[in-house]
Each structure stands twice: as structure tokens, then as C-alpha cells.
Amino acid sequence: MPNPPAPLTTRPPGELYLLDHDLKADPAAGYGKVREQGPVVRGWLTETQPVWLVTRYDDVREGLRDSRFVSSPDAIEGHTGEDPRRTLVDMLNLPVEVQKYFLVSALDTDPPDHTRVRGAVGRAFSARRMQALRPRVEQVAAEILDDLHRRSPDGVLELVDGYAYPLAITVVCELAGVPEEDRAVFRRWGDDILVMEPERLRKSSPAVVDTVLRLLDERRREPADDVLSALAAARDHAEYRLTEEEAVAMVLNVVMAGYDNTAQLLVNSLAALLTHPDQLKLLQAEPELMPGAVQEFVRWCGPDIMVRMRIAAEDTEFHGTTIRRGDCVQFVLVSANRDPRRYDDPDRLDITRRPTDGTEGHIGFGHGIHYCVGATLARIQCEIALHTLLHRHPGLRLADGASMARTVIPGTPPRLPRLPAQV
């Protein structure tokens, strides 16, 4: 067993830097190279924050089920050191008064708190309820396309801001109970988070927190059938009692993940089809392939590069590397979903690819207790949005003069800025 490297306080020259421009521009290729260096590789989240990277499919699945890797230092008995997650919060440059809302969500907690916090919202995302939303999602997709056509007399549809994002934010905000007049606040804050604009976040973060607090207070007085009401009621729930900070954090996570991740999945899927005309033609000829195709899109170009950072709760030997108590660990989804140990020809998009082991065929929505609560809704929206668009426009193609470079098809960048398609 190799000895663990001595603790370092600054990044040595040449060691992997997670904020490196080339790595952010093409994480599928970048983390793919890391995957072939070994099962556990040291990288740096910042110039002073080291992190262990786990990049292979089986290892990521194993690690996400391993209780030795926790989400919060509060789960480490006797922990008195700094909270390594503060590095991420500090990078956002949030005002002091709102920082407390960004480290208490279900994604940042461990059992039994995780069970309590997730339980407060779990029923709102039951598979039965998500399936019942299909007619409404179909209606919203049709209405948005109708409006987009009216605003696109040249026959070129801008499918990012014109289709994917309006659909995703409408559906998740209706589910959450966010009125239309308040949705722009969430969109503005989400955009600022994604582009890491600290000065803008100093303004948009207090605004979105204030909006959530107001909406929760309104639902306590006048409950409805939505996520906000469920979280407002959980303040007094015997089993799933939430603090105000936990309720706010859950609303932020539900809306942010529900609109941005879903929209990115849809945009990435459209970009994949438009740049793989053989797959587009096959899907149009055999629309019954759609559910499996969406699973392949999650694998090949899902919106999440990695899961939330974990922390070693004890000295841990993991695939030949000793990870010290308190060390940070990143489980990387984009490389796991392209692992040749798991997939034949993993970099090839194949909408007929099907798992044979009873799994989804990917871990694009995570794994274990932190598996994405909105995964079913994201898949349903992607299926319906693609079907609606392709059914109306069987001749859909990239607009004349548009090009999609390889570097802008994720598992690659966080977001495609534009996606013009000719109908």
C-alpha cells in the first residue's frame, strides 16, 4: 500500500487544477485522461484546497454508497477543523447574511438529518405525481413552441432561451408554487451562480432568499398543493421538522436543479441529435426509442460534471490510496459515464444502447442516498420536449451558417449559449 502524500498547503506546479480553462472547456476529455492515470488522483479545487478525484464508473458507484465519505464535517465525530465546503461558498462572494442558507440543504447533510430534510419534500416528487404532470408538460411545450414560432418569422428557432429554459422554469416553478411574477429572480440568481459572477451574486442572492422567505410565509397562511406548502408545513411536522434555513435551502435546490439542470439536459440532447444526423433520423423513424434515448443523453452529455464534494470521515484506504480523515473527495460523473471498463465504445452516442444489469445505464443523476430527487421529472420533460419539437419539425437541422464545435457539446461545457435550428 503506497504511503499517502504529505499534506500540502499550495498546489505544486503541474498538478491538476479543477478550474483550469481547458478542463472546464472539455471535461469529458480532461477527466477522461485523469481516469486513465489511476483510480484515485489528487487534484486541486483551488490553489490551496487539495481534493482526491475518483473517476471510474465502478469506483464512483462504490464511493457514493460508502458511508465513510460524508457530505458535512458535522458527521465527523470530534471534527474541529475548518469546513472545506467554505472554499466553495467563499468563491461565490455571498453576503454574510445569506451564507447560512447554502450549507444546510439535503445535498449537504448526512443521515439522520438527510433523511429528515429529504423526507419533507420526497412525496412531492413521487414517480406517480411526476407521471401525472405529463399532460401539463405537453401543454407547456406546445404553447412555448407556438409562441417561439410567432417570434421567428425566418424559420430559425433559438432553442436555448427560446424553448429549453422557458419550459424548464415554467414546469418546476409551477410544481414548487413560485408565481410567474417572481420567476425572473430565480433565473437571474441561477445565471449568476453558473457563470460565477461574485459581484452580481452579492445582489441576486439576498433577493432570491428574500423571495423564498416571503413565499414560505405566504404558504403558511394559505397552503396550496405545491412544494413550497409542503416545506412551509414541515416547520411544525413531527417527523420531518425543518428549520427556516433548511426550508429555504431546499426551495433553492429544487428550483435551481429543476430548471437549469433540466434545461441543460434538453439543450445538450438537442445539440447531440443535430450533430449526429444518423441518431436524429433513427429517433424520428422509431419514436418509441425516446425513453432509452434520453437515458443515453444523460450518460453521454448530462449536465452534471461531478457530484457535491464529499469528506472522508476517517482514514480510508480506497483502491490503493490512503485518504486521510478530513480530506476532500470528488466523485466525477462525466468520466464515469465514459469509462471504457463499463461501456463499449463509450464516446459514441448510441440511442439504442441499453443496460443489461437492471441499472439506468449511467450515473448522470448520482447514486446512493443523494440520487437526484427530480430525476424522473427531468427525464419526462426531456422526452416530451424532444418529441414535441421533432414531431412538429421532422426536417429540423442546424441553422444555415451555424456550427457546433466539439468543444461545445457536453459532457463538455456547463452550458451552450445558443442553439439555432432551422425548421
Buried (B, 14 or more C-beta within 10 A) or exposed (E): EEEBEEEEEEBEEEEBBBEEEEBBBBBBBBBBEBBEEBBBBBBBBBEEBBBBBBBBBEBBBBBBEBEBBBBBBBBBEEBEEEBBBEBBBEBBBBEEEBBBBBBBBBBBBBEEBBBBBBBBBBEBBEEEBBEEBEEBBBEBBEEBBEEBBEEBEEEBBBBBBBBBBBBBBBBBBBBBBBEEEBBEBBBBBBBBBEEEBEEBBBEBBBBBBEBBBEBBEBBBEEBEEBBBBBBBBBBEBEEBEBEBBBBBBBBBBBBBBBBBBBBBBBBBBBBBBBBBEEBBEBBBEEEEBBEBBBBBBBBBBBBBBBBBBBBBBBEBEBBEBBBEBBBBBBBBBBBBBBBBEBBEEBEEBBBEBEBEEEEBBBBBBBBBBBEBBBBBBBBBBBBBBBBBBBEBBEEBBBBEEBEBEEEBBBBBBBBBEEBBBBB
